Amino acid sequence: MHRQQDARLSGQIAVVTGGNRGIGAAVARGLAAAGADVAITYHRSTEAADAVTADVRALGQRCLALATDVSEPGQLQDLAAETARQLGPPGIWVNLAGADILTGEFSRQTDQQKLQRLVAVDLLGTVHGSWTAADCLQPGGVIINTSWDLALRGMAGREAEMFGAVKGGVTGFSLSLARSLAPDRRVNVIAPGWIETAFAQEDLSAEAYREIANRMPMQRFGTGDDVAEAVIYLASPAAAYITGQVLMINGGLTS
C-alpha cells in the first residue's frame, strides 16, 4: 500500500459497508489517506478486515471493523450506533457491500438463489443502509451508493439481467432519496464498470480479458483506487453542489 496522504476529508468519519476486500477495501484505504477515520463492515472474512484495519491505522487514522449482515436492518442500526460510540457521528456513508454470485460456491447456485441474494444484499442492503445513514448523518452528510455502468445500457446474459434489475433499482432509489434529503444531505451514485476484482483476475480467460480491455477508450480495466478517488471526490467539499448524480467509472466504455 503506497498512498500519499492529503487532507480533503480531515476530521471526517466514514462508514464503508463491504470495506474488507476488493473495491470496498480500496475505498476504505483511500478515505483514510484523505484524512477520514473509517468504520468498515465484513460478513465472514475477519482476516481481510484485519488487514484493512491495519492499513488504515498505518495511515494515522482510526478504524473500526464490525461484522455486519447488511440484509438485516437491525444490524445496520447497530453499525451506526457503534460507529458513533467509538469514532463519533459519521458524516460519510458508502454502501459498497455486494453479493458475489460469480465466483466459487455462489456461481453454482440456482438462478432463484442468486437473484434472492442480490436483492437482499445489494438492493435492500443499500435501501436500509441509506435510510439508516439518513437518520444519523448530520447536515452536510453524504451518502454514496453503488450501481453498475451496464445497468444503464444493458448486457446480455442471465447474471447481467439480475445485476441490471438490482443495480437499476439502486440507481432509481438513490436519485429519489437525493431529492428527499436535499438540501441538508447529499446522495450520489458511483457506477463502476470493468474493475480489477477477483472475477476479472481469476474467472475471465486471458482472451476475454484482453477483448474487454481493448474495447475501452482507456485500454485497461479500472482499479480499486480509481473507484476510491471518485468516492473521495463525491464525499469532499469539492462536490458540495453535486447531488442526485450517477458517476460512471468505466474508462469511457459506451457499448
N, C-alpha and C positions, 0 to 999 in steps of 0.2 A: 504494500500500500504506500503510494507516494502522492500525497495530495498537498498542495500549497494552501496553507490556512489563510482565510480572509475574515472580514467582519460583517458580511452582508446580513447575517442573521444573529448578530451578537446579542446575547441575553434572551433569545427566544427558546421556547420549549416545544419540541415537535414529537408527535406520535406517528409512527410508521407501522401500519399493520403489515405483516409478512416481511418484516425487516431483517430476517435472519439469513436470507440467501438470495442469490440471483440479483434481479433488479432492485428488490427491496433493500438488500444489504448495501448495494452501491448508493442508493438514496440515503440510507441512514448515515453512511460514512461521509457522503457529500454534505449533508446538513450539518454534521458535526464540524467538518472542515470550514464551513461558513459561519461557525460560532454558536450553533444551537446545541442545547442538551437534548438527548433523544431517548424516547421510550420505544422499544420495538416489541413486536409480538412474534411468537413462534407457536407452531402447533405440536410438532413432535421432535424436531431436531435441536436438542439442547446444545450439542457440540457446535453447531453452526451459530447459534445465538451467542454462545460464549465467545466465539471468535470475533463476531461483530462488536460485542461489548468491549472486548479488549482493544480493538482498533479505535473505537470512539474515545475510550479513556486515554489512549495513547496520544490522541489529538488534543487532550486537555479538557475534554467535555465529560459531563456526567452521562451515564447510560443506565437504563433500566430495561431488563428483558423479562417479559411476562408471558407465560403460557396462556394462550387465548384462542378459543374457538370462535371465530368471527361470525359463524352462523347462529350463535347464541346471543341474543340481545343483552341478557343479563351479564355475560362475561365482558361485553364491550363497555357496559356501565361500570363494571369493576375496574376495567382498564383505565377509564377516565379518572375514577376516584383515586386509584393507586398512583397514577402519574401525578395528579395534583398533590397528593400527600407526600410523595418522595422527591419530586422535582419542582413542583409548582404548577399552576394552571397552564395548560397548553395553549399556544397561540397558533400552532400549525398542526393540521391533522391530514395525513396522507393515507388513503385507503389503497393499499397495494396487494393485500392478501388475495391470492387466487388459487383455484383448484387446478391441480395437474391431472389432465385426462390424456396426456400424450406419451408419457414415459412410464416405464416399469409396470407394476401391477395395475395401475389405473388405466393404462392403454388397453388392457384386456377386459375391462368392464363392459357391460351391455350399454347400448345407446341410452336406455332409460336411466341407468345408474349414472352415466356421465352427465346427462342433462340435469338430473336432480342435484348432483354435486355442484355443478356450475351455478345453478340458480341459488342454492343455499349459501355458497361461499362468495362468489363474485357479485351476484346481483343483490341478494338480501343482506349479505355481509356489508356491502357498500351502503345500502339504504340505511340500515340500522347504525352502522358506523357514522354515517353523516349526521343522522338525527342525534346521536349521542354527542358528536362534536358540536353540533349547533347549540346544544344545551349547555356546554361547558366552555366554549370559546368566548373570550372577551371581545368587545368591539374592536374591529381591526383584524380579527382572526381570519384564518384562511383554511379552506378545505380543498384538497386536490384529490380527485378520483381518477380511476384508471379504466380507460376504454381500450379500443383496438382500432388501428387505422383502417383495416379492411371491413370493420363493421359498418363503415360509411360508404363502402364501394362494392362489397361483396367478394366472395371467393368460393369456388366450387369445393364440395366435399362435405361429408356428414359432420365432422368435428367443426369445420368452418361455419356450418349452418348454426350449430349450437353456440359457438362463440359469438357469432353475429347477433343472434337473438338476445343473448345475455348482455354483451357489451353495448349493443344498441340501447338496451334498457337502462344501463348505467348512464349513458350519454343523455338520454331524454330526461331521466330523473335529475341529473346534476344541473342541467340547464334550467329546469323548473325550480330547483332548490336555490339556485343563484338569484332568481327573482324574489323568492320568498325571503331570503336573508339580507338582500341589499337594503340600504347602503352600508350597514354596520359590519357585515362579514362578506367575504368573497368566496366564490366557488368556481373552480375551473377544472378542466379535464385534460389529462395527457392521453394521447393515443399512440403508443409505440407500435412500430411495425416489426420488421425482422431484426431482432436483437440477439446478441450472443448469449443465449441461455443454454441450459443442459440439452434441450431438444435440438437446438441448432448445432451444437457441438458434438452430440453423441448419436442422434437419431436420423439426421439428414445424411444422405450419401454425399460423398465429395462432389459428385457431378451435380446433384440438386443444389448444393450449397453454392457452387460456382455460378450456376444458371441464375439463381435468385440474386446473388450479388451483382452480376453483370446487368441485370435489369434496372438497378438503381442508379440514378444520376451520380450519387456519391461513390458508387462502385465498391461498397463494403456493407457488411452488417453493422448495425449500431451496437454500442456498448452500454453497460450499466451506467457508466459515467456520463454518457450522452443524455440519458434519461435524468440522471441526478441533477445535471446542470439546468435542465428545463424546470425541474421541480424547485430548485433553489431560486431561480428567477421568478417563478409564479408566486413563491412564498415571500419574496422580498419586497421592500418598499418600492423598488423599480417597477413593479407591476401593480401599484396601488390603484390604478384606474382600469384594471383588467378583471372582469368577472363574466361568468356565463360563456366562456370560450373553450374551444377544443383545440389543443396544440398537437399537431401531428409530428411525431419524432420518427421519421421513416426514410431519411436520406433522399427525399424528393420523389419517392415511388408513387406514381399516379394510376397505374394499371396493372 
